[in-house]
């Protein structure tokens, strides 16, 4: 359809899972924007409410991993090499995923207009974690861009430290 996003089309390789823990900075910048385009398309195409896909999904690891898995599954099921019945499988998995997303959103407490960090359980002997308080959501796109910039900068810094340690 005209005007539809083209997420996943800049890949030279067949779709595969994304391990967010291992991405280098340039790859992370690409993957974040691709995932955001997919999540926006998903929200709009299927009319998903914030109880399934909240505006600050990118601020919650549990939502990132779930949405990323759904995204890569979508890319695999709609790949040119996929079985003609693969889209039916994706729709079935999407139904299961929507329930898991509802559970994650309910547990982390993010909403349409307010967000707070996911609460962390402190095990005996661990230092207490101050997750911070709620924040008002005023501009989702600006926050997403800030988030990506911070993530890519953090990864770049870690890569620079690793390079210096290898040279030392």
VMD Tcl script that draws the C-alpha trace (Angstrom):
set ca {
  {0.00 0.00 0.00}
  {1.19 3.49 -0.73}
  {2.63 5.35 2.24}
  {3.14 2.15 4.22}
  {6.39 1.90 6.18}
  {9.16 -0.22 4.76}
  {10.66 -1.52 7.99}
  {13.13 -4.33 7.55}
  {13.82 -3.55 3.88}
  {17.35 -2.27 4.46}
  {18.57 -5.71 5.51}
  {21.01 -7.60 3.29}
  {20.54 -10.84 5.19}
  {17.41 -12.87 5.91}
  {15.58 -11.73 9.05}
  {16.90 -13.06 12.31}
  {16.50 -12.42 16.02}
  {17.94 -9.26 17.55}
  {19.98 -9.59 20.73}
  {19.76 -6.05 22.12}
  {22.54 -6.82 24.60}
  {25.11 -7.39 21.85}
  {24.41 -4.68 19.26}
  {27.14 -2.22 18.41}
  {26.25 1.47 18.31}
  {25.65 1.89 14.55}
  {23.55 -1.28 14.35}
  {21.54 -0.27 17.43}
  {20.70 3.10 15.85}
  {19.31 1.32 12.77}
  {17.47 -1.37 14.74}
  {15.84 1.12 17.14}
  {14.37 3.13 14.27}
  {13.26 0.00 12.43}
  {11.57 -1.35 15.54}
  {9.91 2.01 16.22}
  {8.57 2.12 12.67}
  {7.19 -1.43 13.11}
  {5.61 -0.66 16.50}
  {3.98 2.50 15.14}
  {2.68 0.57 12.13}
  {1.42 -2.21 14.40}
  {-0.36 0.23 16.74}
  {-2.01 2.07 13.88}
  {-2.84 -0.91 11.65}
  {-4.43 -2.96 14.41}
  {-5.78 -0.08 16.53}
  {-3.87 -1.22 19.60}
  {-4.63 0.66 22.82}
  {-1.95 1.81 25.29}
  {-2.82 -1.18 27.48}
  {-1.06 -3.25 24.78}
  {1.42 -0.78 23.26}
  {2.01 2.30 25.43}
  {3.80 5.39 24.10}
  {6.94 4.78 26.18}
  {7.31 1.10 25.27}
  {10.97 1.88 24.51}
  {11.58 2.68 28.20}
  {10.69 -0.88 29.32}
  {13.01 -3.78 28.55}
  {10.20 -6.33 28.80}
  {8.24 -4.51 26.09}
  {11.31 -4.01 23.90}
  {12.11 -7.72 23.90}
  {8.49 -8.76 23.28}
  {7.93 -6.26 20.46}
  {11.32 -7.03 18.93}
  {10.51 -10.74 18.87}
  {7.17 -10.00 17.22}
  {8.91 -7.76 14.69}
  {11.52 -10.32 13.65}
  {8.80 -12.99 13.48}
  {6.80 -10.68 11.20}
  {9.83 -10.15 8.95}
  {10.43 -13.90 8.73}
  {6.78 -14.74 8.04}
  {6.45 -12.08 5.34}
  {9.86 -12.68 3.77}
  {9.85 -13.63 0.08}
  {11.22 -17.06 1.01}
  {8.52 -17.72 3.64}
  {5.80 -20.31 3.25}
  {2.52 -18.96 1.86}
  {0.89 -19.99 5.14}
  {3.44 -18.18 7.32}
  {1.28 -15.05 7.71}
  {-1.41 -17.17 9.38}
  {1.22 -18.36 11.87}
  {2.22 -14.74 12.50}
  {-1.39 -13.76 13.18}
  {-1.73 -16.64 15.68}
  {1.48 -15.62 17.44}
  {0.39 -11.98 17.37}
  {-2.77 -12.93 19.31}
  {-0.63 -14.63 21.98}
  {1.76 -11.70 22.01}
  {-1.05 -9.20 22.61}
  {-1.95 -11.00 25.84}
  {1.67 -11.04 26.99}
  {1.97 -7.33 26.16}
  {-1.15 -6.62 28.28}
  {0.46 -8.52 31.15}
  {3.78 -6.66 30.77}
  {2.09 -3.25 30.57}
  {-0.05 -4.00 33.62}
  {3.02 -5.12 35.57}
  {5.23 -2.18 34.64}
  {2.52 0.43 35.13}
  {3.15 2.62 32.08}
  {0.06 4.38 30.69}
  {-0.97 6.71 27.90}
  {-0.08 9.90 29.77}
  {2.28 8.79 32.56}
  {5.28 6.51 32.78}
  {7.43 5.15 35.54}
  {10.36 2.76 35.43}
  {9.50 -0.90 35.80}
  {9.69 -1.83 39.47}
  {12.56 -4.11 40.36}
  {12.47 -6.71 43.11}
  {15.47 -6.54 45.39}
  {16.61 -9.95 46.55}
  {17.96 -10.41 50.09}
  {21.52 -9.15 50.26}
  {21.22 -6.86 47.24}
  {21.29 -3.08 47.58}
  {17.92 -1.35 47.29}
  {17.10 0.00 43.83}
  {15.56 3.44 43.46}
  {13.70 3.20 40.17}
  {12.51 6.79 40.26}
  {9.03 8.22 40.07}
  {6.38 8.80 37.48}
  {6.90 11.19 34.59}
  {4.30 12.88 32.45}
  {4.36 11.89 28.79}
  {4.23 15.02 26.66}
  {6.13 14.20 23.43}
  {6.66 10.53 22.68}
  {8.72 11.08 19.54}
  {11.12 13.49 21.23}
  {11.56 11.07 24.12}
  {12.20 8.19 21.72}
  {14.88 10.21 19.89}
  {16.50 11.15 23.22}
  {16.37 7.51 24.32}
  {18.02 6.29 21.11}
  {20.69 9.00 21.31}
  {21.50 8.02 24.92}
  {21.57 4.31 24.09}
  {23.80 4.75 21.04}
  {26.12 7.09 23.00}
  {26.36 4.56 25.83}
  {27.21 1.78 23.38}
  {29.78 3.98 21.58}
  {31.42 4.85 24.89}
  {31.59 1.18 25.91}
  {33.09 0.28 22.52}
  {35.70 3.04 22.88}
  {36.68 1.77 26.34}
  {36.95 -1.79 24.98}
  {39.19 -0.58 22.10}
  {41.50 1.24 24.53}
  {41.72 -1.83 26.76}
  {42.68 -3.98 23.78}
  {45.41 -1.54 22.79}
  {46.80 -1.24 26.33}
}
mol new
graphics top color blue
foreach p $ca { graphics top sphere $p radius 0.5 }
foreach p [lrange $ca 0 end-1] q [lrange $ca 1 end] { graphics top cylinder $p $q radius 0.2 }
display resetview
